[in-house]
């Protein structure tokens, strides 16, 4: 579970982490903070996800230590992904695969990058960007180990719980699980 907040005060982050982290822990789910290795450290999150414009990998790793998760966004770049892996990232994230209202998309990634990564590397990959129940299967089939989903769950017409069930079925149909 990744907490992604933008343009909010640190106290809002802290309150959200304090409320959500125990829920993730009770379900044995890793709790990752987006963009903020400092708050991940302070609040003892399981790790941090950093983008190319956030703290660099070395800074995040030095702050969190070797036992926490550090994941890195690599957009549609094989080069960035290989660099992140060489530095020790625990996972690489590719995307956006589809248009999304969550952020301004500079370039779209193709599922082929997941296939390439899955064939060569052991480090898990995460597919991000515009993922829905209807389009997630292609990403799972291409080798995504994880899917990062926001609106696909929270804006699902039948509600978030129904979205989770529908995603689980779509992932199973695509051969993931």
N, CA, C and O of each residue as an XYZ file, in Angstrom:
708
protein
N       0.850     -1.166      0.000
C       0.000      0.000      0.000
C       0.896      1.229      0.000
O       1.797      1.362      0.829
N       0.635      2.110     -0.932
C       1.418      3.344     -1.010
C       0.523      4.532     -0.708
O      -0.561      4.675     -1.273
N       0.997      5.382      0.196
C       0.288      6.625      0.486
C       0.874      7.709     -0.399
O       2.057      8.036     -0.306
N       0.033      8.261     -1.258
C       0.444      9.316     -2.182
C      -0.387     10.553     -1.906
O      -1.588     10.586     -2.174
N       0.260     11.560     -1.372
C      -0.387     12.844     -1.123
C       0.443     13.912     -1.811
O       1.667     13.799     -1.884
N      -0.202     14.934     -2.308
C       0.507     16.023     -2.979
C       0.076     17.346     -2.370
O      -1.101     17.568     -2.086
N       1.053     18.213     -2.179
C       0.794     19.583     -1.738
C      -0.006     19.660     -0.442
O      -0.951     20.440     -0.333
N       0.380     18.844      0.540
C      -0.247     18.922      1.855
C       0.847     19.117      2.909
O       2.009     18.777      2.687
N       0.461     19.658      4.031
C       1.396     19.907      5.126
C       1.871     18.590      5.742
O       1.196     17.565      5.653
N       3.027     18.646      6.356
C       3.586     17.449      6.981
C       2.655     16.847      8.033
O       2.609     15.627      8.187
N       1.912     17.689      8.759
C       0.984     17.165      9.764
C      -0.123     16.323      9.131
O      -0.591     15.355      9.731
N      -0.539     16.690      7.924
C      -1.542     15.891      7.213
C      -0.945     14.532      6.861
O      -1.593     13.499      7.031
N       0.287     14.537      6.372
C       0.994     13.281      6.102
C       1.028     12.414      7.356
O       0.666     11.238      7.327
N       1.469     13.016      8.454
C       1.633     12.252      9.704
C       0.310     11.649     10.161
O       0.263     10.485     10.559
N      -0.751     12.423     10.108
C      -2.061     11.899     10.520
C      -2.509     10.757      9.602
O      -3.035      9.747     10.070
N      -2.298     10.922      8.306
C      -2.688      9.870      7.358
C      -1.871      8.605      7.587
O      -2.418      7.503      7.584
N      -0.579      8.758      7.782
C       0.273      7.586      8.038
C      -0.149      6.900      9.327
O      -0.273      5.675      9.368
N      -0.371      7.681     10.382
C      -0.770      7.109     11.666
C      -2.095      6.354     11.561
O      -2.293      5.358     12.256
N      -2.994      6.813     10.709
C      -4.293      6.149     10.552
C      -4.211      4.913      9.657
O      -4.850      3.899      9.938
N      -3.428      4.996      8.581
C      -3.434      3.931      7.574
C      -2.402      2.827      7.796
O      -2.652      1.671      7.457
N      -1.266      3.167      8.352
C      -0.204      2.168      8.540
C      -0.674      0.971      9.378
O      -0.383     -0.167      9.010
N      -1.389      1.187     10.488
C      -1.860      0.021     11.248
C      -2.825     -0.877     10.462
O      -2.857     -2.089     10.675
N      -3.600     -0.288      9.565
C      -4.516     -1.083      8.753
C      -3.717     -1.991      7.819
O      -4.034     -3.171      7.671
N      -2.682     -1.434      7.191
C      -1.822     -2.238      6.315
C      -1.114     -3.325      7.112
O      -1.068     -4.480      6.691
N      -0.563     -2.955      8.259
C       0.168     -3.918      9.096
C      -0.733     -5.075      9.520
O      -0.301     -6.228      9.521
N      -1.984     -4.778      9.880
C      -2.918     -5.818     10.319
C      -3.198     -6.833      9.213
O      -3.606     -7.963      9.480
N      -2.975     -6.416      7.978
C      -3.212     -7.300      6.832
C      -1.914     -7.822      6.239
O      -1.910     -8.421      5.163
N      -0.813     -7.592      6.944
C       0.518     -8.026      6.505
C       0.875     -7.462      5.125
O       1.427     -8.155      4.270
N       0.538     -6.179      4.939
C       0.801     -5.465      3.693
C       1.836     -4.384      3.966
O       1.711     -3.633      4.933
N       2.846     -4.301      3.128
C       3.866     -3.257      3.283
C       3.225     -1.889      3.105
O       2.354     -1.703      2.255
N       3.668     -0.934      3.921
C       3.158      0.431      3.854
C       4.274      1.341      3.366
O       5.281      1.524      4.051
N       4.092      1.912      2.175
C       5.099      2.726      1.501
C       4.623      4.173      1.438
O       3.455      4.442      1.159
N       5.531      5.089      1.697
C       5.243      6.516      1.599
C       5.776      7.016      0.261
O       6.907      6.699     -0.109
N       4.993      7.781     -0.455
C       5.404      8.309     -1.754
C       6.195      9.606     -1.577
O       5.780     10.501     -0.841
N       7.323      9.695     -2.250
C       8.125     10.921     -2.382
C       8.874     11.378     -1.135
O       9.775     12.208     -1.259
N       8.560     10.894      0.028
C       9.047     11.497      1.269
C       9.831     10.508      2.130
O       9.285      9.964      3.090
N      11.103     10.268      1.804
C      11.888      9.371      2.655
C      12.026      9.879      4.089
O      12.146      9.083      5.020
N      12.010     11.192      4.270
C      12.115     11.743      5.623
C      10.925     11.323      6.483
O      11.106     10.928      7.635
N       9.719     11.403      5.940
C       8.542     10.994      6.695
C       8.436      9.478      6.807
O       7.927      8.967      7.805
N       8.907      8.759      5.803
C       8.936      7.294      5.900
C       9.807      6.877      7.075
O       9.452      5.965      7.822
N      10.934      7.534      7.238
C      11.844      7.251      8.358
C      11.194      7.647      9.680
O      11.132      6.849     10.615
N      10.716      8.878      9.749
C      10.126      9.396     10.988
C       8.965      8.542     11.485
O       8.835      8.299     12.685
N       8.123      8.088     10.558
C       6.909      7.356     10.923
C       7.092      5.835     10.863
O       6.132      5.081     11.023
N       8.321      5.398     10.632
C       8.665      3.977     10.581
C       7.812      3.204      9.564
O       7.317      2.113      9.847
N       7.657      3.794      8.385
C       6.978      3.097      7.291
C       7.884      1.972      6.798
O       9.071      1.927      7.123
N       7.317      1.079      6.021
C       8.102     -0.029      5.477
C       9.039      0.413      4.363
O       9.980     -0.298      4.013
N       8.773      1.601      3.806
C       9.649      2.078      2.754
C       9.129      3.333      2.107
O       8.212      3.990      2.598
N       9.753      3.645      0.976
C       9.433      4.864      0.239
C       9.466      4.568     -1.255
O      10.226      3.721     -1.724
N       8.629      5.280     -1.981
C       8.667      5.255     -3.441
C       9.111      6.636     -3.899
O       8.518      7.646     -3.519
N      10.152      6.675     -4.712
C      10.658      7.964     -5.182
C      10.584      8.044     -6.700
O      10.849      7.077     -7.415
N      10.214      9.232     -7.163
C      10.211      9.520     -8.584
C      11.528     10.145     -8.983
O      12.385     10.394     -8.136
N      11.689     10.395    -10.248
C      12.934     10.971    -10.757
C      13.154     12.401    -10.279
O      14.287     12.883    -10.279
N      12.088     13.086     -9.873
C      12.214     14.467     -9.398
C      12.251     14.551     -7.875
O      12.307     15.651     -7.324
N      12.221     13.431     -7.197
C      12.219     13.406     -5.736
C      13.641     13.202     -5.226
O      14.607     13.387     -5.966
N      13.761     12.828     -3.984
C      15.073     12.499     -3.418
C      15.712     11.406     -4.263
O      15.013     10.538     -4.786
N      17.033     11.441     -4.400
C      17.670     10.380     -5.178
C      17.757      9.091     -4.364
O      17.590      9.092     -3.144
N      18.020      7.999     -5.067
C      18.035      6.691     -4.435
C      19.016      6.651     -3.269
O      18.666      6.180     -2.187
N      20.230      7.134     -3.471
C      21.258      7.053     -2.436
C      20.823      7.772     -1.163
O      21.045      7.272     -0.060
N      20.208      8.938     -1.309
C      19.743      9.689     -0.150
C      18.652      8.904      0.584
O      18.677      8.788      1.809
N      17.706      8.372     -0.171
C      16.618      7.603      0.442
C      17.160      6.370      1.150
O      16.760      6.078      2.277
N      18.054      5.653      0.511
C      18.610      4.444      1.118
C      19.421      4.780      2.370
O      19.312      4.085      3.380
N      20.221      5.824      2.313
C      21.018      6.220      3.475
C      20.111      6.580      4.648
O      20.415      6.252      5.796
N      19.014      7.244      4.363
C      18.096      7.661      5.414
C      17.341      6.474      6.007
O      17.167      6.390      7.223
N      16.894      5.560      5.153
C      16.045      4.457      5.613
C      16.821      3.219      6.032
O      16.314      2.409      6.808
N      18.035      3.058      5.536
C      18.816      1.878      5.886
C      18.529      0.708      4.962
O      17.668      0.788      4.086
N      19.260     -0.379      5.169
C      19.193     -1.510      4.236
C      17.950     -2.374      4.349
O      17.664     -3.156      3.442
N      17.206     -2.254      5.439
C      16.083     -3.160      5.653
C      14.730     -2.608      5.220
O      13.719     -3.304      5.307
N      14.708     -1.382      4.762
C      13.458     -0.778      4.305
C      13.384     -0.845      2.783
O      14.407     -1.014      2.119
N      12.197     -0.714      2.234
C      11.957     -0.781      0.797
C      12.197      0.590      0.178
O      11.713      1.605      0.678
N      12.949      0.605     -0.915
C      13.091      1.818     -1.719
C      12.778      1.428     -3.157
O      13.499      0.645     -3.775
N      11.687      1.990     -3.679
C      11.291      1.764     -5.059
C      11.480      3.034     -5.860
O      11.397      4.139     -5.326
N      11.736      2.864     -7.156
C      12.088      3.998     -8.008
C      11.253      4.001     -9.282
O      11.149      2.989     -9.974
N      10.656      5.162     -9.583
C       9.971      5.340    -10.858
C      10.995      5.467    -11.972
O      11.974      6.203    -11.848
N      10.764      4.745    -13.061
C      11.697      4.756    -14.194
C      11.013      5.152    -15.497
O      11.619      5.070    -16.566
N       9.751      5.582    -15.415
C       8.963      6.017    -16.578
C       8.958      4.920    -17.643
O       8.487      3.814    -17.378
N       9.470      5.203    -18.836
C       9.532      4.206    -19.911
C      10.991      3.954    -20.280
O      11.301      3.609    -21.420
N      11.884      4.130    -19.304
C      13.316      4.083    -19.586
C      13.987      2.803    -19.080
O      14.023      2.535    -17.879
N      14.502      2.038    -20.004
C      15.291      0.870    -19.634
C      16.551      1.305    -18.893
O      16.969      0.662    -17.930
N      17.146      2.395    -19.350
C      18.375      2.902    -18.738
C      18.149      3.274    -17.268
O      18.926      2.872    -16.402
N      17.096      4.036    -16.986
C      16.815      4.415    -15.604
C      16.547      3.185    -14.739
O      16.967      3.131    -13.583
N      15.853      2.208    -15.297
C      15.553      0.986    -14.545
C      16.829      0.212    -14.225
O      17.004     -0.264    -13.103
N      17.707      0.089    -15.196
C      18.968     -0.625    -14.941
C      19.813      0.116    -13.917
O      20.437     -0.509    -13.060
N      19.839      1.437    -13.995
C      20.573      2.219    -12.990
C      19.990      2.009    -11.599
O      20.735      1.818    -10.638
N      18.670      2.044    -11.481
C      18.023      1.841    -10.186
C      18.354      0.456     -9.636
O      18.636      0.308     -8.447
N      18.320     -0.547    -10.492
C      18.646     -1.908    -10.061
C      20.099     -2.008     -9.607
O      20.390     -2.618     -8.579
N      21.002     -1.413    -10.368
C      22.421     -1.428     -9.990
C      22.657     -0.778     -8.640
O      23.508     -1.223     -7.869
N      21.916      0.261     -8.357
C      22.082      0.975     -7.080
C      21.470      0.212     -5.912
O      21.806      0.471     -4.756
N      20.571     -0.728     -6.209
C      19.990     -1.539     -5.142
C      18.519     -1.340     -4.893
O      18.014     -1.775     -3.858
N      17.802     -0.693     -5.810
C      16.362     -0.493     -5.630
C      15.673     -1.833     -5.391
O      16.062     -2.856     -5.954
N      14.655     -1.807     -4.554
C      13.909     -3.025     -4.251
C      12.863     -3.335     -5.310
O      12.431     -4.480     -5.446
N      12.460     -2.321     -6.055
C      11.598     -2.519     -7.211
C      11.736     -1.316     -8.131
O      12.168     -0.240     -7.715
N      11.363     -1.518     -9.383
C      11.314     -0.419    -10.350
C       9.871     -0.279    -10.818
O       9.145     -1.265    -10.949
N       9.470      0.967    -11.066
C       8.111      1.241    -11.518
C       8.160      1.852    -12.911
O       8.899      2.803    -13.164
N       7.367      1.293    -13.798
C       7.278      1.794    -15.165
C       5.892      2.408    -15.384
O       4.902      1.945    -14.820
N       5.838      3.447    -16.205
C       4.570      4.056    -16.555
C       4.724      5.554    -16.709
O       5.776      6.132    -16.436
N       3.726      6.112    -17.119
C       2.339      5.731    -17.147
C       2.055      4.877    -18.393
O       2.536      5.160    -19.490
N       1.267      3.838    -18.184
C       0.888      2.988    -19.305
C      -0.343      3.503    -20.034
O      -0.525      3.245    -21.224
N      -1.173      4.222    -19.322
C      -2.402      4.751    -19.900
C      -2.580      6.196    -19.420
O      -2.005      6.587    -18.405
N      -3.364      6.975    -20.136
C      -3.625      8.342    -19.658
C      -4.237      8.302    -18.252
O      -4.989      7.390    -17.908
N      -3.899      9.296    -17.468
C      -4.378      9.363    -16.097
C      -4.608     10.812    -15.689
O      -3.927     11.723    -16.160
N      -5.561     11.004    -14.821
C      -5.822     12.344    -14.288
C      -4.987     12.617    -13.041
O      -4.986     13.739    -12.533
N      -4.284     11.618    -12.547
C      -3.520     11.761    -11.314
C      -2.307     12.668    -11.482
O      -1.940     13.404    -10.567
N      -1.694     12.609    -12.652
C      -0.538     13.466    -12.908
C      -0.428     13.727    -14.401
O      -1.029     13.024    -15.213
N       0.334     14.730    -14.747
C       0.548     15.032    -16.162
C       1.535     14.019    -16.731
O       2.656     13.892    -16.239
N       1.123     13.310    -17.753
C       1.938     12.259    -18.356
C       2.806     12.861    -19.458
O       2.303     13.487    -20.392
N       4.113     12.659    -19.333
C       5.045     13.147    -20.348
C       5.175     12.150    -21.499
O       5.126     12.528    -22.669
N       5.341     10.878    -21.152
C       5.445      9.817    -22.157
C       4.691      8.596    -21.649
O       4.618      8.353    -20.445
N       4.140      7.840    -22.571
C       3.470      6.602    -22.213
C       4.439      5.433    -22.379
O       5.196      5.367    -23.348
N       4.401      4.525    -21.428
C       5.196      3.301    -21.511
C       4.371      2.245    -22.247
O       3.141      2.275    -22.241
N       5.072      1.329    -22.867
C       4.428      0.208    -23.556
C       4.616     -1.059    -22.721
O       5.637     -1.200    -22.047
N       3.656     -1.979    -22.751
C       3.802     -3.218    -21.983
C       5.080     -3.997    -22.304
O       5.543     -4.784    -21.480
N       5.638     -3.792    -23.460
C       6.870     -4.488    -23.848
C       7.991     -4.266    -22.837
O       8.811     -5.160    -22.627
N       8.041     -3.092    -22.208
C       9.111     -2.834    -21.244
C       8.983     -3.765    -20.042
O       9.994     -4.158    -19.462
N       7.776     -4.118    -19.664
C       7.568     -5.075    -18.574
C       8.039     -6.464    -18.982
O       8.653     -7.180    -18.191
N       7.746     -6.839    -20.224
C       8.169     -8.137    -20.741
C       9.694     -8.237    -20.738
O      10.263     -9.233    -20.291
N      10.345     -7.187    -21.245
C      11.805     -7.129    -21.275
C      12.369     -7.246    -19.858
O      13.277     -8.040    -19.615
N      11.837     -6.465    -18.931
C      12.332     -6.474    -17.555
C      12.158     -7.856    -16.924
O      13.074     -8.380    -16.292
N      10.982     -8.430    -17.103
C      10.667     -9.723    -16.496
C      11.583    -10.837    -17.007
O      11.910    -11.763    -16.265
N      11.995    -10.748    -18.264
C      12.852    -11.782    -18.843
C      14.299    -11.694    -18.364
O      15.010    -12.699    -18.374
N      14.739    -10.523    -17.951
C      16.159    -10.306    -17.646
C      16.448    -10.140    -16.159
O      17.494    -10.588    -15.689
N      15.551     -9.508    -15.411
C      15.863     -9.104    -14.048
C      14.996     -9.816    -13.012
O      13.871    -10.228    -13.294
N      15.550     -9.949    -11.805
C      14.836    -10.551    -10.680
C      14.058     -9.512     -9.878
O      13.056     -9.848     -9.247
N      14.497     -8.270     -9.892
C      13.867     -7.209     -9.111
C      12.444     -7.005     -9.632
O      12.233     -6.908    -10.841
N      11.473     -6.939     -8.727
C      10.078     -6.775     -9.163
C       9.837     -5.473     -9.911
O      10.536     -4.477     -9.724
N       8.814     -5.519    -10.772
C       8.385     -4.318    -11.487
C       6.962     -3.957    -11.073
O       6.145     -4.814    -10.739
N       6.706     -2.668    -11.111
C       5.382     -2.137    -10.807
C       4.910     -1.359    -12.027
O       5.643     -0.529    -12.564
N       3.696     -1.628    -12.458
C       3.081     -0.869    -13.550
C       2.239      0.232    -12.931
O       1.471     -0.013    -12.001
N       2.387      1.458    -13.452
C       1.645      2.593    -12.911
C       0.974      3.378    -14.044
O       1.416      3.353    -15.192
N      -0.093      4.065    -13.685
C      -0.679      5.038    -14.597
C      -1.905      4.608    -15.351
O      -1.810      3.859    -16.324
N      -3.072      5.077    -14.913
C      -4.315      4.870    -15.649
C      -4.807      3.442    -15.678
O      -5.560      3.065    -16.576
N      -4.396      2.641    -14.714
C      -4.724      1.212    -14.728
C      -6.142      0.995    -14.201
O      -6.531      1.502    -13.149
N      -6.894      0.217    -14.982
C      -8.275     -0.104    -14.647
C      -8.483     -1.613    -14.700
O      -7.617     -2.363    -15.151
N      -9.638     -2.033    -14.236
C     -10.006     -3.448    -14.323
C      -9.936     -3.904    -15.777
O      -9.500     -5.019    -16.065
N     -10.368     -3.039    -16.686
C     -10.439     -3.412    -18.100
C      -9.074     -3.516    -18.774
O      -8.922     -4.301    -19.710
N      -8.082     -2.753    -18.333
C      -6.793     -2.769    -19.047
C      -5.644     -3.414    -18.275
O      -4.531     -3.499    -18.795
N      -5.885     -3.865    -17.058
C      -4.782     -4.405    -16.256
C      -4.256     -5.742    -16.764
O      -3.087     -6.063    -16.549
N      -5.078     -6.510    -17.418
C      -4.668     -7.842    -17.865
C      -3.449     -7.828    -18.760
O      -2.572     -8.681    -18.625
N      -3.378     -6.871    -19.674
C      -2.227     -6.791    -20.585
C      -0.931     -6.544    -19.821
O       0.126     -7.035    -20.217
N      -1.005     -5.791    -18.736
C       0.191     -5.495    -17.949
C       0.625     -6.707    -17.129
O       1.818     -6.971    -16.980
N      -0.339     -7.431    -16.606
C      -0.036     -8.660    -15.868
C       0.561     -9.693    -16.826
O       1.565    -10.333    -16.511
N      -0.054     -9.850    -17.982
C       0.465    -10.793    -18.981
C       1.879    -10.430    -19.419
O       2.680    -11.313    -19.726
N       2.188     -9.139    -19.451
C       3.515     -8.679    -19.877
C       4.565     -8.881    -18.783
O       5.762     -8.799    -19.060
N       4.142     -9.142    -17.557
C       5.110     -9.434    -16.505
C       5.123     -8.509    -15.311
O       5.994     -8.648    -14.452
N       4.189     -7.563    -15.215
C       4.154     -6.691    -14.038
C       3.965     -7.539    -12.785
O       3.077     -8.389    -12.723
N       4.805     -7.298    -11.797
C       4.675     -8.002    -10.522
C       3.630     -7.344     -9.638
O       2.971     -8.014     -8.843
N       3.476     -6.024     -9.776
C       2.517     -5.257     -8.999
C       1.858     -4.218     -9.888
O       2.431     -3.795    -10.892
N       0.653     -3.809     -9.517
C      -0.063     -2.744    -10.206
C      -0.312     -1.620     -9.203
O      -0.810     -1.864     -8.104
N       0.031     -0.408     -9.576
C      -0.273      0.764     -8.754
C      -1.547      1.389     -9.303
O      -1.583      1.860    -10.440
N      -2.582      1.386     -8.487
C      -3.897      1.808     -8.956
C      -4.470      2.839     -7.987
O      -4.428      2.656     -6.770
N      -5.002      3.919     -8.542
C      -5.674      4.925     -7.705
C      -7.137      4.999     -8.144
O      -8.010      4.406     -7.510
N      -7.401      5.724     -9.223
C      -8.780      5.927     -9.671
C      -9.451      4.615    -10.062
O     -10.669      4.484     -9.940
N      -8.679      3.653    -10.525
C      -9.248      2.359    -10.889
C      -9.939      1.674     -9.727
O     -10.813      0.831     -9.928
N      -9.549      2.035     -8.509
C     -10.219      1.529     -7.306
C     -11.191      2.561     -6.763
O     -12.374      2.271     -6.582
N     -10.693      3.773     -6.502
C     -11.494      4.773     -5.795
C     -12.622      5.353     -6.638
O     -13.613      5.825     -6.081
N     -12.503      5.332     -7.960
C     -13.561      5.866     -8.820
C     -14.356      4.753     -9.511
O     -15.141      5.029    -10.418
N     -14.162      3.526     -9.099
C     -14.882      2.402     -9.693
C     -16.380      2.590     -9.454
O     -16.793      2.864     -8.326
N     -17.201      2.448    -10.501
C     -18.636      2.747    -10.369
C     -19.342      1.997     -9.232
O     -20.243      2.546     -8.599
N     -18.944      0.761     -8.972
C     -19.609     -0.030     -7.924
C     -18.931      0.128     -6.564
O     -19.328     -0.522     -5.597
N     -17.917      0.983     -6.483
C     -17.239      1.236     -5.210
C     -15.911      0.505     -5.086
O     -15.641     -0.430     -5.839
N     -15.078      0.931     -4.132
C     -13.731      0.361     -3.971
C     -13.698     -1.136     -3.676
O     -12.858     -1.850     -4.222
N     -14.593     -1.618     -2.826
C     -14.578     -3.048     -2.502
C     -14.859     -3.891     -3.747
O     -14.210     -4.913     -3.971
N     -15.813     -3.465     -4.539
C     -16.124     -4.173     -5.779
C     -14.950     -4.082     -6.749
O     -14.675     -5.031     -7.482
N     -14.259     -2.949     -6.755
C     -13.090     -2.793     -7.623
C     -12.003     -3.790     -7.260
O     -11.406     -4.410     -8.140
N     -11.748     -3.944     -5.982
C     -10.713     -4.888     -5.555
C     -11.060     -6.296     -6.009
O     -10.194     -7.021     -6.498
N     -12.310     -6.687     -5.855
C     -12.742     -8.020     -6.314
C     -12.603     -8.146     -7.827
O     -12.144     -9.172     -8.328
N     -12.997     -7.107     -8.550
C     -12.912     -7.143    -10.011
C     -11.448     -7.189    -10.466
O     -11.121     -7.903    -11.414
N     -10.572     -6.442     -9.804
C      -9.139     -6.513    -10.132
C      -8.609     -7.907     -9.866
O      -7.878     -8.448    -10.695
N      -8.953     -8.505     -8.738
C      -8.463     -9.851     -8.430
C      -8.883    -10.839     -9.511
O      -8.094    -11.695     -9.908
N     -10.115    -10.727     -9.987
C     -10.583    -11.618    -11.049
C      -9.843    -11.355    -12.359
O      -9.455    -12.298    -13.049
N      -9.646    -10.087    -12.706
C      -8.947     -9.750    -13.949
C      -7.493    -10.198    -13.899
O      -6.954    -10.674    -14.899
N      -6.862    -10.052    -12.757
C      -5.462    -10.489    -12.601
C      -5.378    -12.007    -12.712
O      -4.469    -12.527    -13.359
N      -6.302    -12.716    -12.099
C      -6.306    -14.183    -12.189
C      -6.520    -14.631    -13.627
O      -5.863    -15.568    -14.081
N      -7.424    -13.982    -14.350
C      -7.667    -14.342    -15.763
C      -6.406    -14.126    -16.600
O      -6.159    -14.853    -17.562
N      -5.615    -13.126    -16.225
C      -4.402    -12.815    -16.986
C      -3.223    -13.700    -16.582
O      -2.133    -13.579    -17.142
N      -3.438    -14.576    -15.627
C      -2.366    -15.486    -15.220
C      -1.534    -14.982    -14.066
O      -0.509    -15.581    -13.742
N      -1.940    -13.910    -13.441
C      -1.207    -13.379    -12.293
C      -1.836    -13.848    -11.008
O      -2.803    -14.610    -11.004
N      -1.282    -13.389     -9.943
C      -1.918    -13.764     -8.699
C      -1.029    -13.490     -7.604
O      -1.377    -13.737     -6.450
